[in-house]
Amino acid sequence: MPISRKSRCSHTEKAITIPADVLYQYEIFSRYNSPYRAHQGGCAVDLYPPGDTAPSPVGGEVIDIRAVKPPTRPYATEEDYLIVIDTEGGDIEYRRADDEPAIARIMHVKPDVSTGERVRVGDPLGRLVRSGFFAPWVENHLHVGFRSPDRNYLRASGSLPLETDVDVKPLAWDGRGRAVEIGETYVVLDLPEHPEPGKSFVGIGDDSGRIAIDGGLPHFGRGGTFAGHDGPVELLGTEIGRSEGYYIKWKPVKIYANGSPIKGISLFASMNKRFGARLVCPEVTFEEGEMVDVEIGYEH
């Protein structure tokens, strides 16, 4: 059965909260760093574990597993997967406003579990797959969303709003750093440096130092914050958008690295010691060890 790729969130519903103990199983998480509507509406989260095995973010009964045909990409597998778990009776129950347990939808994992099997939080669900739903600079991860039991879980639409119950410390960044990891479509800088890798989540902070920013700036159109905030958001001396709660619609900004325009900056929460500014630059190359100076300006 085909699975809809469009997603709209049910914002009349109470938000599902993912506890800190669940999030600490993963090295990176993001709610908004994606072009898909569920993410841009704050109704999905991407969870990046430290290895290829996917620890479950939920407990309950596996009620369905489906193969999914992803977009064709030269770097991706031909098949993706949807794992559906009823969280009723799980070690952590994700409940809706009416106190009914939610259904979890998990994608991008080749399952080692079977329909009818019960799992606990942290149990291995299977191996991560490199999906055609990913942009080429995106690493393998689990995509997680929730819905009410009366919603068709084979459709992407109808996801419930999400919240993450963990503090993300904003780190100051002046736009500079040395290139320490070079990919075909991205480069990672050594700054800002994580002060305590493996112990807490951090993200690149706005110029005020009050909030950490989430999302693909500006290539995914909109992003968010890891703490509620209303008003303008500035980064590197430029207003990049206005926040309403957790949401930011990016202004028409342009990112420059050593004077060359690049696609953007990936912003997320991380415990990883590899943390640093991650520049998306499929058409610009840098040498390992090169000093990079990032600036933000407006398109004309």
MIDO-649363 format. One record per residue (C-alpha): residue number from 1; residue in three letters; chain; x negated, y, z negated. Coordinates in Angstrom, 3 decimals. Each point is the difference from the previous one (the first is absolute). Example, Ala and Ser with C-alpha at 12.3 -4.5 7.8 and 13.67 -1.06 7.14 Angstrom:
<atoms>
@num:1, residuo:ALA, cadena:A, xx:-12.300, yy:-4.500, zz:-7.800 $
@num:2, residuo:SER, cadena:A, xx:-1.370, yy:3.440, zz:0.660 $
</atoms>
This chain:
<atoms>
@num:1, residuo:MET, cadena:A, xx:0.000, yy:0.000, zz:0.000 $
@num:2, residuo:PRO, cadena:A, xx:-1.449, yy:3.426, zz:0.886 $
@num:3, residuo:ILE, cadena:A, xx:-0.797, yy:2.362, zz:-2.843 $
@num:4, residuo:SER, cadena:A, xx:0.758, yy:3.692, zz:0.343 $
@num:5, residuo:ARG, cadena:A, xx:-3.072, yy:2.249, zz:-0.124 $
@num:6, residuo:LYS, cadena:A, xx:1.965, yy:3.132, zz:-0.857 $
@num:7, residuo:SER, cadena:A, xx:0.516, yy:0.715, zz:-3.652 $
@num:8, residuo:ARG, cadena:A, xx:2.186, yy:2.372, zz:-1.953 $
@num:9, residuo:CYS, cadena:A, xx:0.056, yy:0.103, zz:-3.771 $
@num:10, residuo:SER, cadena:A, xx:3.006, yy:-0.196, zz:-2.298 $
@num:11, residuo:HIS, cadena:A, xx:-0.684, yy:3.169, zz:-1.974 $
@num:12, residuo:THR, cadena:A, xx:3.329, yy:-0.195, zz:-1.791 $
@num:13, residuo:GLU, cadena:A, xx:-1.517, yy:-2.886, zz:-1.960 $
@num:14, residuo:LYS, cadena:A, xx:-2.181, yy:0.126, zz:-3.112 $
@num:15, residuo:ALA, cadena:A, xx:-3.702, yy:-0.378, zz:0.744 $
@num:16, residuo:ILE, cadena:A, xx:-1.711, yy:-3.344, zz:-0.555 $
@num:17, residuo:THR, cadena:A, xx:-3.088, yy:0.449, zz:-2.193 $
@num:18, residuo:ILE, cadena:A, xx:-3.131, yy:-2.101, zz:0.540 $
@num:19, residuo:PRO, cadena:A, xx:-1.785, yy:-0.388, zz:-3.373 $
@num:20, residuo:ALA, cadena:A, xx:-3.648, yy:0.892, zz:-0.526 $
@num:21, residuo:ASP, cadena:A, xx:-0.916, yy:-3.624, zz:-0.837 $
@num:22, residuo:VAL, cadena:A, xx:1.166, yy:-1.033, zz:3.465 $
@num:23, residuo:LEU, cadena:A, xx:-1.877, yy:2.785, zz:1.775 $
@num:24, residuo:TYR, cadena:A, xx:-3.259, yy:-0.823, zz:-1.778 $
@num:25, residuo:GLN, cadena:A, xx:-0.137, yy:-3.281, zz:1.956 $
@num:26, residuo:TYR, cadena:A, xx:-0.895, yy:2.065, zz:3.060 $
@num:27, residuo:GLU, cadena:A, xx:-2.922, yy:2.282, zz:0.830 $
@num:28, residuo:ILE, cadena:A, xx:1.979, yy:2.503, zz:2.050 $
@num:29, residuo:PHE, cadena:A, xx:3.633, yy:0.970, zz:0.357 $
@num:30, residuo:SER, cadena:A, xx:1.883, yy:2.576, zz:2.030 $
@num:31, residuo:ARG, cadena:A, xx:3.639, yy:0.975, zz:0.397 $
@num:32, residuo:TYR, cadena:A, xx:-0.299, yy:2.514, zz:2.836 $
@num:33, residuo:ASN, cadena:A, xx:-3.079, yy:-0.875, zz:2.073 $
@num:34, residuo:SER, cadena:A, xx:2.030, yy:-1.545, zz:2.833 $
@num:35, residuo:PRO, cadena:A, xx:2.077, yy:1.174, zz:2.994 $
@num:36, residuo:TYR, cadena:A, xx:2.965, yy:-2.257, zz:-0.857 $
@num:37, residuo:ARG, cadena:A, xx:3.180, yy:1.567, zz:-1.379 $
@num:38, residuo:ALA, cadena:A, xx:0.182, yy:-2.117, zz:-3.151 $
@num:39, residuo:HIS, cadena:A, xx:-3.385, yy:1.404, zz:-1.052 $
@num:40, residuo:GLN, cadena:A, xx:0.703, yy:3.535, zz:1.088 $
@num:41, residuo:GLY, cadena:A, xx:3.225, yy:-0.145, zz:-2.007 $
@num:42, residuo:GLY, cadena:A, xx:-1.774, yy:-1.324, zz:-3.113 $
@num:43, residuo:CYS, cadena:A, xx:1.674, yy:-3.421, zz:0.236 $
@num:44, residuo:ALA, cadena:A, xx:-2.988, yy:-2.293, zz:0.558 $
@num:45, residuo:VAL, cadena:A, xx:-3.497, yy:-0.511, zz:-1.331 $
@num:46, residuo:ASP, cadena:A, xx:-3.115, yy:-1.507, zz:1.552 $
@num:47, residuo:LEU, cadena:A, xx:-2.149, yy:-2.037, zz:-2.395 $
@num:48, residuo:TYR, cadena:A, xx:-3.634, yy:-0.828, zz:0.829 $
@num:49, residuo:PRO, cadena:A, xx:-1.412, yy:-2.940, zz:-2.011 $
@num:50, residuo:PRO, cadena:A, xx:-3.756, yy:-0.463, zz:-0.508 $
@num:51, residuo:GLY, cadena:A, xx:-0.180, yy:-3.077, zz:2.270 $
@num:52, residuo:ASP, cadena:A, xx:1.903, yy:-1.825, zz:2.734 $
@num:53, residuo:THR, cadena:A, xx:2.416, yy:-1.693, zz:-2.416 $
@num:54, residuo:ALA, cadena:A, xx:3.284, yy:1.803, zz:-0.699 $
@num:55, residuo:PRO, cadena:A, xx:0.977, yy:0.010, zz:-3.704 $
@num:56, residuo:SER, cadena:A, xx:3.750, yy:0.326, zz:-0.397 $
@num:57, residuo:PRO, cadena:A, xx:1.307, yy:3.348, zz:-1.273 $
@num:58, residuo:VAL, cadena:A, xx:3.241, yy:-1.689, zz:-1.125 $
@num:59, residuo:GLY, cadena:A, xx:1.276, yy:-3.127, zz:-1.681 $
@num:60, residuo:GLY, cadena:A, xx:3.067, yy:-1.988, zz:0.978 $
@num:61, residuo:GLU, cadena:A, xx:1.237, yy:-2.444, zz:2.625 $
@num:62, residuo:VAL, cadena:A, xx:-1.183, yy:0.031, zz:3.598 $
@num:63, residuo:ILE, cadena:A, xx:3.314, yy:0.079, zz:1.879 $
@num:64, residuo:ASP, cadena:A, xx:-1.208, yy:0.394, zz:3.579 $
@num:65, residuo:ILE, cadena:A, xx:-3.124, yy:0.068, zz:2.166 $
@num:66, residuo:ARG, cadena:A, xx:0.076, yy:1.263, zz:3.579 $
@num:67, residuo:ALA, cadena:A, xx:-2.554, yy:0.350, zz:2.770 $
@num:68, residuo:VAL, cadena:A, xx:-0.017, yy:3.508, zz:1.467 $
@num:69, residuo:LYS, cadena:A, xx:-1.218, yy:1.160, zz:3.407 $
@num:70, residuo:PRO, cadena:A, xx:-2.159, yy:3.105, zz:-0.600 $
@num:71, residuo:PRO, cadena:A, xx:-1.102, yy:2.538, zz:2.600 $
@num:72, residuo:THR, cadena:A, xx:-2.754, yy:-1.394, zz:2.220 $
@num:73, residuo:ARG, cadena:A, xx:-3.418, yy:1.347, zz:-0.960 $
@num:74, residuo:PRO, cadena:A, xx:-3.420, yy:-1.284, zz:1.133 $
@num:75, residuo:TYR, cadena:A, xx:-1.209, yy:-0.147, zz:-3.624 $
@num:76, residuo:ALA, cadena:A, xx:3.114, yy:-1.657, zz:-1.477 $
@num:77, residuo:THR, cadena:A, xx:1.551, yy:-3.440, zz:-0.370 $
@num:78, residuo:GLU, cadena:A, xx:2.904, yy:-1.040, zz:2.219 $
@num:79, residuo:GLU, cadena:A, xx:2.256, yy:-0.779, zz:-2.960 $
@num:80, residuo:ASP, cadena:A, xx:0.881, yy:1.771, zz:-3.223 $
@num:81, residuo:TYR, cadena:A, xx:2.186, yy:-1.295, zz:-2.832 $
@num:82, residuo:LEU, cadena:A, xx:2.803, yy:1.119, zz:-2.299 $
@num:83, residuo:ILE, cadena:A, xx:0.254, yy:-1.563, zz:-3.472 $
@num:84, residuo:VAL, cadena:A, xx:3.242, yy:0.709, zz:-1.876 $
@num:85, residuo:ILE, cadena:A, xx:0.127, yy:-0.494, zz:-3.786 $
@num:86, residuo:ASP, cadena:A, xx:3.014, yy:0.295, zz:-2.311 $
@num:87, residuo:THR, cadena:A, xx:-1.405, yy:1.553, zz:-3.195 $
@num:88, residuo:GLU, cadena:A, xx:2.832, yy:-1.271, zz:-2.220 $
@num:89, residuo:GLY, cadena:A, xx:-1.520, yy:-1.983, zz:-2.864 $
@num:90, residuo:GLY, cadena:A, xx:-3.527, yy:1.060, zz:0.912 $
@num:91, residuo:ASP, cadena:A, xx:-2.629, yy:0.925, zz:-2.575 $
@num:92, residuo:ILE, cadena:A, xx:0.577, yy:3.612, zz:1.053 $
@num:93, residuo:GLU, cadena:A, xx:3.532, yy:0.733, zz:1.170 $
@num:94, residuo:TYR, cadena:A, xx:0.355, yy:2.904, zz:2.374 $
@num:95, residuo:ARG, cadena:A, xx:3.498, yy:1.289, zz:-0.730 $
@num:96, residuo:ARG, cadena:A, xx:2.258, yy:2.456, zz:1.773 $
@num:97, residuo:ALA, cadena:A, xx:2.210, yy:2.673, zz:-1.541 $
@num:98, residuo:ASP, cadena:A, xx:2.825, yy:-2.530, zz:-0.548 $
@num:99, residuo:ASP, cadena:A, xx:-2.502, yy:-2.246, zz:-1.867 $
@num:100, residuo:GLU, cadena:A, xx:0.092, yy:-2.586, zz:2.778 $
@num:101, residuo:PRO, cadena:A, xx:-3.394, yy:-1.475, zz:0.994 $
@num:102, residuo:ALA, cadena:A, xx:-1.488, yy:1.194, zz:3.281 $
@num:103, residuo:ILE, cadena:A, xx:-1.179, yy:-2.012, zz:2.989 $
@num:104, residuo:ALA, cadena:A, xx:-3.675, yy:0.496, zz:0.951 $
@num:105, residuo:ARG, cadena:A, xx:-1.203, yy:0.037, zz:3.617 $
@num:106, residuo:ILE, cadena:A, xx:-3.719, yy:-0.672, zz:0.473 $
@num:107, residuo:MET, cadena:A, xx:-1.766, yy:0.135, zz:3.372 $
@num:108, residuo:HIS, cadena:A, xx:-3.449, yy:-0.622, zz:1.508 $
@num:109, residuo:VAL, cadena:A, xx:-0.649, yy:-3.250, zz:-1.913 $
@num:110, residuo:LYS, cadena:A, xx:-0.272, yy:-3.455, zz:1.600 $
@num:111, residuo:PRO, cadena:A, xx:1.864, yy:-1.969, zz:-2.663 $
@num:112, residuo:ASP, cadena:A, xx:-1.317, yy:-2.883, zz:-2.056 $
@num:113, residuo:VAL, cadena:A, xx:3.324, yy:-0.040, zz:-1.895 $
@num:114, residuo:SER, cadena:A, xx:3.252, yy:-1.619, zz:1.119 $
@num:115, residuo:THR, cadena:A, xx:3.675, yy:0.892, zz:-0.089 $
@num:116, residuo:GLY, cadena:A, xx:1.491, yy:-1.058, zz:-3.349 $
@num:117, residuo:GLU, cadena:A, xx:-3.326, yy:0.293, zz:-1.831 $
@num:118, residuo:ARG, cadena:A, xx:-0.217, yy:2.200, zz:-3.087 $
@num:119, residuo:VAL, cadena:A, xx:-2.943, yy:2.355, zz:-0.417 $
@num:120, residuo:ARG, cadena:A, xx:-1.311, yy:2.235, zz:-2.748 $
@num:121, residuo:VAL, cadena:A, xx:-1.664, yy:3.391, zz:0.246 $
@num:122, residuo:GLY, cadena:A, xx:-3.593, yy:-0.601, zz:1.068 $
@num:123, residuo:ASP, cadena:A, xx:0.600, yy:-3.398, zz:1.611 $
@num:124, residuo:PRO, cadena:A, xx:-1.635, yy:-0.265, zz:3.436 $
@num:125, residuo:LEU, cadena:A, xx:2.602, yy:0.349, zz:2.752 $
@num:126, residuo:GLY, cadena:A, xx:-2.416, yy:-0.790, zz:2.821 $
@num:127, residuo:ARG, cadena:A, xx:-2.653, yy:1.691, zz:2.119 $
@num:128, residuo:LEU, cadena:A, xx:0.145, yy:3.521, zz:1.363 $
@num:129, residuo:VAL, cadena:A, xx:0.394, yy:0.344, zz:3.760 $
@num:130, residuo:ARG, cadena:A, xx:-1.222, yy:2.775, zz:2.240 $
@num:131, residuo:SER, cadena:A, xx:3.307, yy:1.241, zz:1.329 $
@num:132, residuo:GLY, cadena:A, xx:0.827, yy:1.909, zz:3.157 $
@num:133, residuo:PHE, cadena:A, xx:2.059, yy:2.295, zz:-2.217 $
@num:134, residuo:PHE, cadena:A, xx:-3.326, yy:1.423, zz:-1.296 $
@num:135, residuo:ALA, cadena:A, xx:-1.853, yy:2.910, zz:1.542 $
@num:136, residuo:PRO, cadena:A, xx:-3.556, yy:-1.118, zz:0.900 $
@num:137, residuo:TRP, cadena:A, xx:-1.572, yy:1.860, zz:-2.954 $
@num:138, residuo:VAL, cadena:A, xx:2.368, yy:-1.614, zz:-2.545 $
@num:139, residuo:GLU, cadena:A, xx:-1.316, yy:-2.944, zz:-2.040 $
@num:140, residuo:ASN, cadena:A, xx:2.005, yy:-3.154, zz:-0.761 $
@num:141, residuo:HIS, cadena:A, xx:2.651, yy:0.357, zz:-2.704 $
@num:142, residuo:LEU, cadena:A, xx:3.445, yy:-1.058, zz:-1.256 $
@num:143, residuo:HIS, cadena:A, xx:2.979, yy:2.154, zz:0.936 $
@num:144, residuo:VAL, cadena:A, xx:2.624, yy:-0.105, zz:-2.776 $
@num:145, residuo:GLY, cadena:A, xx:3.562, yy:1.315, zz:-0.145 $
@num:146, residuo:PHE, cadena:A, xx:3.185, yy:-0.783, zz:-1.937 $
@num:147, residuo:ARG, cadena:A, xx:3.719, yy:-0.065, zz:0.702 $
@num:148, residuo:SER, cadena:A, xx:3.287, yy:-0.955, zz:-1.617 $
@num:149, residuo:PRO, cadena:A, xx:1.150, yy:-3.640, zz:0.384 $
@num:150, residuo:ASP, cadena:A, xx:2.949, yy:1.005, zz:2.194 $
@num:151, residuo:ARG, cadena:A, xx:-2.278, yy:1.609, zz:2.620 $
@num:152, residuo:ASN, cadena:A, xx:-1.252, yy:-1.924, zz:3.032 $
@num:153, residuo:TYR, cadena:A, xx:-3.597, yy:-0.713, zz:-0.966 $
@num:154, residuo:LEU, cadena:A, xx:-0.945, yy:-0.784, zz:3.601 $
@num:155, residuo:ARG, cadena:A, xx:0.407, yy:3.663, zz:0.892 $
@num:156, residuo:ALA, cadena:A, xx:-2.574, yy:2.603, zz:-0.965 $
@num:157, residuo:SER, cadena:A, xx:2.711, yy:2.597, zz:-0.703 $
@num:158, residuo:GLY, cadena:A, xx:1.617, yy:0.249, zz:-3.405 $
@num:159, residuo:SER, cadena:A, xx:-3.112, yy:-0.023, zz:-2.187 $
@num:160, residuo:LEU, cadena:A, xx:0.288, yy:1.405, zz:-3.520 $
@num:161, residuo:PRO, cadena:A, xx:-2.114, yy:2.980, zz:-1.119 $
@num:162, residuo:LEU, cadena:A, xx:-3.181, yy:-0.931, zz:-1.864 $
@num:163, residuo:GLU, cadena:A, xx:-2.065, yy:1.427, zz:-2.813 $
@num:164, residuo:THR, cadena:A, xx:-3.418, yy:-1.117, zz:-1.275 $
@num:165, residuo:ASP, cadena:A, xx:-0.516, yy:0.047, zz:-3.761 $
@num:166, residuo:VAL, cadena:A, xx:-3.716, yy:0.813, zz:-0.075 $
@num:167, residuo:ASP, cadena:A, xx:-1.983, yy:3.209, zz:-0.321 $
@num:168, residuo:VAL, cadena:A, xx:-2.162, yy:0.929, zz:2.993 $
@num:169, residuo:LYS, cadena:A, xx:-2.785, yy:2.409, zz:-0.960 $
@num:170, residuo:PRO, cadena:A, xx:-0.575, yy:2.807, zz:2.538 $
@num:171, residuo:LEU, cadena:A, xx:-3.669, yy:0.418, zz:0.942 $
@num:172, residuo:ALA, cadena:A, xx:-1.371, yy:3.334, zz:1.174 $
@num:173, residuo:TRP, cadena:A, xx:-1.574, yy:-0.054, zz:3.465 $
@num:174, residuo:ASP, cadena:A, xx:-1.787, yy:2.818, zz:1.831 $
@num:175, residuo:GLY, cadena:A, xx:0.222, yy:-1.651, zz:3.417 $
@num:176, residuo:ARG, cadena:A, xx:-3.561, yy:-1.293, zz:0.064 $
@num:177, residuo:GLY, cadena:A, xx:-1.522, yy:-3.460, zz:-0.210 $
@num:178, residuo:ARG, cadena:A, xx:-2.469, yy:-2.417, zz:1.515 $
@num:179, residuo:ALA, cadena:A, xx:1.223, yy:-2.674, zz:2.445 $
@num:180, residuo:VAL, cadena:A, xx:-0.446, yy:-3.342, zz:-1.773 $
@num:181, residuo:GLU, cadena:A, xx:2.357, yy:-2.290, zz:1.930 $
@num:182, residuo:ILE, cadena:A, xx:0.501, yy:0.173, zz:3.748 $
@num:183, residuo:GLY, cadena:A, xx:2.877, yy:-1.704, zz:1.819 $
@num:184, residuo:GLU, cadena:A, xx:1.119, yy:0.171, zz:3.612 $
@num:185, residuo:THR, cadena:A, xx:2.798, yy:2.434, zz:-0.866 $
@num:186, residuo:TYR, cadena:A, xx:-0.957, yy:1.394, zz:-3.410 $
@num:187, residuo:VAL, cadena:A, xx:-2.811, yy:1.083, zz:-2.285 $
@num:188, residuo:VAL, cadena:A, xx:-0.117, yy:-0.046, zz:-3.822 $
@num:189, residuo:LEU, cadena:A, xx:-1.911, yy:2.689, zz:-1.878 $
@num:190, residuo:ASP, cadena:A, xx:-1.719, yy:-0.440, zz:-3.363 $
@num:191, residuo:LEU, cadena:A, xx:1.984, yy:2.874, zz:-1.538 $
@num:192, residuo:PRO, cadena:A, xx:2.042, yy:0.560, zz:-2.023 $
@num:193, residuo:GLU, cadena:A, xx:-1.477, yy:-2.691, zz:-2.208 $
@num:194, residuo:HIS, cadena:A, xx:2.211, yy:-2.248, zz:-2.132 $
@num:195, residuo:PRO, cadena:A, xx:-0.965, yy:0.684, zz:-3.667 $
@num:196, residuo:GLU, cadena:A, xx:0.956, yy:-3.473, zz:-1.301 $
@num:197, residuo:PRO, cadena:A, xx:0.604, yy:-2.514, zz:2.820 $
@num:198, residuo:GLY, cadena:A, xx:2.076, yy:-3.011, zz:-0.949 $
@num:199, residuo:LYS, cadena:A, xx:1.528, yy:1.717, zz:-3.034 $
@num:200, residuo:SER, cadena:A, xx:2.345, yy:2.683, zz:1.349 $
@num:201, residuo:PHE, cadena:A, xx:1.648, yy:1.281, zz:3.161 $
@num:202, residuo:VAL, cadena:A, xx:-1.234, yy:3.205, zz:1.592 $
@num:203, residuo:GLY, cadena:A, xx:0.863, yy:1.991, zz:3.114 $
@num:204, residuo:ILE, cadena:A, xx:-1.183, yy:3.145, zz:1.733 $
@num:205, residuo:GLY, cadena:A, xx:1.564, yy:2.913, zz:-1.833 $
@num:206, residuo:ASP, cadena:A, xx:1.450, yy:3.241, zz:1.302 $
@num:207, residuo:ASP, cadena:A, xx:-1.903, yy:3.230, zz:-0.584 $
@num:208, residuo:SER, cadena:A, xx:1.892, yy:0.645, zz:-3.243 $
@num:209, residuo:GLY, cadena:A, xx:-1.308, yy:-3.248, zz:-1.472 $
@num:210, residuo:ARG, cadena:A, xx:3.482, yy:-0.927, zz:-1.247 $
@num:211, residuo:ILE, cadena:A, xx:1.112, yy:-2.666, zz:2.496 $
@num:212, residuo:ALA, cadena:A, xx:-1.507, yy:-2.779, zz:2.097 $
@num:213, residuo:ILE, cadena:A, xx:1.165, yy:-0.100, zz:3.632 $
@num:214, residuo:ASP, cadena:A, xx:1.253, yy:-3.025, zz:1.943 $
@num:215, residuo:GLY, cadena:A, xx:0.471, yy:-0.506, zz:3.736 $
@num:216, residuo:GLY, cadena:A, xx:-1.568, yy:0.341, zz:3.438 $
@num:217, residuo:LEU, cadena:A, xx:-0.863, yy:3.686, zz:0.373 $
@num:218, residuo:PRO, cadena:A, xx:1.262, yy:1.122, zz:2.489 $
@num:219, residuo:HIS, cadena:A, xx:0.289, yy:-3.011, zz:2.323 $
@num:220, residuo:PHE, cadena:A, xx:2.994, yy:-1.618, zz:-1.714 $
@num:221, residuo:GLY, cadena:A, xx:2.082, yy:3.181, zz:-0.102 $
@num:222, residuo:ARG, cadena:A, xx:0.744, yy:0.065, zz:-3.691 $
@num:223, residuo:GLY, cadena:A, xx:-1.451, yy:-1.237, zz:-3.262 $
@num:224, residuo:GLY, cadena:A, xx:0.512, yy:0.312, zz:-3.705 $
@num:225, residuo:THR, cadena:A, xx:-1.480, yy:0.335, zz:-3.436 $
@num:226, residuo:PHE, cadena:A, xx:-0.550, yy:-2.419, zz:-2.874 $
@num:227, residuo:ALA, cadena:A, xx:1.655, yy:2.420, zz:-2.445 $
@num:228, residuo:GLY, cadena:A, xx:3.126, yy:2.073, zz:0.497 $
@num:229, residuo:HIS, cadena:A, xx:-0.716, yy:3.527, zz:1.157 $
@num:230, residuo:ASP, cadena:A, xx:1.969, yy:2.812, zz:1.642 $
@num:231, residuo:GLY, cadena:A, xx:-1.739, yy:2.657, zz:2.006 $
@num:232, residuo:PRO, cadena:A, xx:-2.906, yy:0.518, zz:2.385 $
@num:233, residuo:VAL, cadena:A, xx:-2.838, yy:-2.526, zz:0.112 $
@num:234, residuo:GLU, cadena:A, xx:-3.471, yy:1.165, zz:1.016 $
@num:235, residuo:LEU, cadena:A, xx:-3.057, yy:-2.038, zz:0.938 $
@num:236, residuo:LEU, cadena:A, xx:-3.413, yy:1.463, zz:0.882 $
@num:237, residuo:GLY, cadena:A, xx:1.446, yy:3.500, zz:-0.175 $
@num:238, residuo:THR, cadena:A, xx:2.854, yy:-0.639, zz:2.455 $
@num:239, residuo:GLU, cadena:A, xx:3.682, yy:-0.521, zz:-0.727 $
@num:240, residuo:ILE, cadena:A, xx:0.735, yy:-3.475, zz:1.412 $
@num:241, residuo:GLY, cadena:A, xx:3.705, yy:-0.023, zz:-0.880 $
@num:242, residuo:ARG, cadena:A, xx:2.635, yy:0.584, zz:-2.660 $
@num:243, residuo:SER, cadena:A, xx:0.873, yy:-2.725, zz:-2.488 $
@num:244, residuo:GLU, cadena:A, xx:3.571, yy:-0.762, zz:-1.034 $
@num:245, residuo:GLY, cadena:A, xx:-0.243, yy:-2.482, zz:-2.836 $
@num:246, residuo:TYR, cadena:A, xx:-2.257, yy:-2.677, zz:1.460 $
@num:247, residuo:TYR, cadena:A, xx:0.389, yy:0.918, zz:3.673 $
@num:248, residuo:ILE, cadena:A, xx:-2.143, yy:2.217, zz:2.214 $
@num:249, residuo:LYS, cadena:A, xx:0.686, yy:0.895, zz:3.596 $
@num:250, residuo:TRP, cadena:A, xx:-3.392, yy:0.878, zz:1.445 $
@num:251, residuo:LYS, cadena:A, xx:-0.533, yy:3.366, zz:1.584 $
@num:252, residuo:PRO, cadena:A, xx:-1.482, yy:-0.036, zz:3.544 $
@num:253, residuo:VAL, cadena:A, xx:-3.568, yy:-0.238, zz:-1.265 $
@num:254, residuo:LYS, cadena:A, xx:-3.085, yy:-1.274, zz:1.789 $
@num:255, residuo:ILE, cadena:A, xx:-2.889, yy:-1.842, zz:-1.652 $
@num:256, residuo:TYR, cadena:A, xx:-3.594, yy:0.700, zz:1.048 $
@num:257, residuo:ALA, cadena:A, xx:-3.112, yy:-2.006, zz:-0.925 $
@num:258, residuo:ASN, cadena:A, xx:-3.327, yy:1.705, zz:0.728 $
@num:259, residuo:GLY, cadena:A, xx:1.927, yy:2.300, zz:2.301 $
@num:260, residuo:SER, cadena:A, xx:1.645, yy:-2.747, zz:2.089 $
@num:261, residuo:PRO, cadena:A, xx:3.764, yy:-0.589, zz:-0.160 $
@num:262, residuo:ILE, cadena:A, xx:0.952, yy:-3.410, zz:-1.430 $
@num:263, residuo:LYS, cadena:A, xx:3.308, yy:-1.802, zz:-0.383 $
@num:264, residuo:GLY, cadena:A, xx:0.353, yy:0.476, zz:-3.748 $
@num:265, residuo:ILE, cadena:A, xx:-0.698, yy:-1.066, zz:-3.572 $
@num:266, residuo:SER, cadena:A, xx:1.431, yy:-3.120, zz:-1.675 $
@num:267, residuo:LEU, cadena:A, xx:1.148, yy:0.796, zz:-3.553 $
@num:268, residuo:PHE, cadena:A, xx:0.922, yy:-2.682, zz:-2.562 $
@num:269, residuo:ALA, cadena:A, xx:-0.522, yy:-1.204, zz:-3.586 $
@num:270, residuo:SER, cadena:A, xx:-3.036, yy:-2.188, zz:-0.630 $
@num:271, residuo:MET, cadena:A, xx:-1.894, yy:-1.872, zz:-2.709 $
@num:272, residuo:ASN, cadena:A, xx:-2.639, yy:-1.039, zz:2.540 $
@num:273, residuo:LYS, cadena:A, xx:-3.650, yy:0.957, zz:-0.439 $
@num:274, residuo:ARG, cadena:A, xx:0.034, yy:0.602, zz:3.789 $
@num:275, residuo:PHE, cadena:A, xx:2.246, yy:2.983, zz:-0.630 $
@num:276, residuo:GLY, cadena:A, xx:-0.813, yy:3.175, zz:1.863 $
@num:277, residuo:ALA, cadena:A, xx:1.599, yy:2.188, zz:2.646 $
@num:278, residuo:ARG, cadena:A, xx:1.123, yy:-2.259, zz:2.866 $
@num:279, residuo:LEU, cadena:A, xx:-0.006, yy:1.820, zz:3.333 $
@num:280, residuo:VAL, cadena:A, xx:1.980, yy:-1.349, zz:2.946 $
@num:281, residuo:CYS, cadena:A, xx:-2.133, yy:0.773, zz:3.043 $
@num:282, residuo:PRO, cadena:A, xx:0.480, yy:-2.451, zz:2.915 $
@num:283, residuo:GLU, cadena:A, xx:-1.534, yy:2.437, zz:2.499 $
@num:284, residuo:VAL, cadena:A, xx:-2.832, yy:1.396, zz:-2.152 $
@num:285, residuo:THR, cadena:A, xx:-2.995, yy:-1.983, zz:-1.246 $
@num:286, residuo:PHE, cadena:A, xx:-2.325, yy:0.577, zz:-2.918 $
@num:287, residuo:GLU, cadena:A, xx:-3.272, yy:-1.567, zz:-1.056 $
@num:288, residuo:GLU, cadena:A, xx:-0.369, yy:-1.800, zz:-3.324 $
@num:289, residuo:GLY, cadena:A, xx:-1.506, yy:2.432, zz:-2.484 $
@num:290, residuo:GLU, cadena:A, xx:1.062, yy:3.064, zz:1.981 $
@num:291, residuo:MET, cadena:A, xx:1.280, yy:2.941, zz:-2.032 $
@num:292, residuo:VAL, cadena:A, xx:3.566, yy:0.860, zz:0.982 $
@num:293, residuo:ASP, cadena:A, xx:1.782, yy:3.281, zz:-0.676 $
@num:294, residuo:VAL, cadena:A, xx:3.805, yy:-0.141, zz:0.302 $
@num:295, residuo:GLU, cadena:A, xx:2.156, yy:3.073, zz:0.608 $
@num:296, residuo:ILE, cadena:A, xx:3.757, yy:0.499, zz:0.447 $
@num:297, residuo:GLY, cadena:A, xx:1.527, yy:2.582, zz:2.280 $
@num:298, residuo:TYR, cadena:A, xx:3.278, yy:0.652, zz:1.780 $
@num:299, residuo:GLU, cadena:A, xx:0.769, yy:-1.060, zz:3.548 $
@num:300, residuo:HIS, cadena:A, xx:0.458, yy:2.861, zz:2.449 $
</atoms>
